[in-house]
Amino acid sequence: MSLRQTVRTPLHYLNSTLKGWALHTQEYFRLLGRALHGAISRPFYRGDLVVQMDVIGVGSIGIVLLTGLFTGMVLALQSAVEMKQFGATIYIGRLVGASTVRELGPVLTALMVTGRAGSGMAAEIGAMKVTEQVDALYTMSVDPVRKLVVPRFVAAILCLPLLTVITDVVAILGGMLIAVVKLDLTVDLYMRSVYLTLAETGFMFRYIPVDLFAGLLKPVFFGAIIAITGCYFGLKTSGGTEGVGRAATRAVVTTSIFILATDYFLTQVLIALLIE
């Protein structure tokens, strides 16, 4: 064997890396397509859906409440420092309401659920993969995607907007607490300011502020990303218990990056379609 055949150049590594990324991208979107098809066709495992809604939705309420409360309080407290210089503390409600509903609520909720539920999906399915339970489903003529992925996929899509609403409400209340206690604003003035900033961009379906609609549309995409990414890395797990840990870590990191990138592109699209 010649030296030319044994030495791998940087181009070989680049070529193999790009091929690996392309393969992972293809398999990722293939899993997404199968999940979408499974969500609208039979058989559907309703019992598993209820269980996953409890795990993803109900189980995340505690961390969502704390996240929303302290985010709203910190946002109001930090903003007040600068706004006091211009005598504009009466606009604290506008800042907290707009920032929370448009960006912080959806993104922080998705990141918290990723850390709690997304890693759990990857670890649970990864453990089933390395113990050959996934292969056992094939032998029983059960599609693992329909059984394991679809219930998590649908549950995440349904639960993320509801959890985001909780985050938004609690964050606004947290900001109100700071506004009343620290800035001597009235509850009525603060809440009126929040309402006005949401109403500025108009309403959809006559009753839903555009900002609120946009802020609740993002979690639908974030929920899909959390479920598909967690399940994808779970199904690709190998290497025993160490592999399960690696799968959970990769799922959280990758999902977080996808959420932040998707948030940017969705914001661009929503501004162009709904606000401008």
Secondary structure, DSSP 8 states (H G I E B T S, - for coil): --HHHH---HHHHHHHHHHHHHHHHHHHHHHHHHHHHHHTSS---HHHHHHHHHHHTGGGHHHHHHHHHHHHHHHHHHHHHHHGGGT-GGGHHHHHHHHIIIIIHHHHHHHHHIIIIIHHHHHHHHHHHHTTHHHHHHHTT--HIIIIIHHHHHHHHHHHHHHHHHHHHHHHHHHHHHHHHTS---HHHHHHHHHHHHHTT-EETTTEEHHHHHHHHHHHHHHHHHHHHHHHHHHT--SHHHHHHHHHHHHHHHHHHHHHHHHHHHHHHHIIIII-
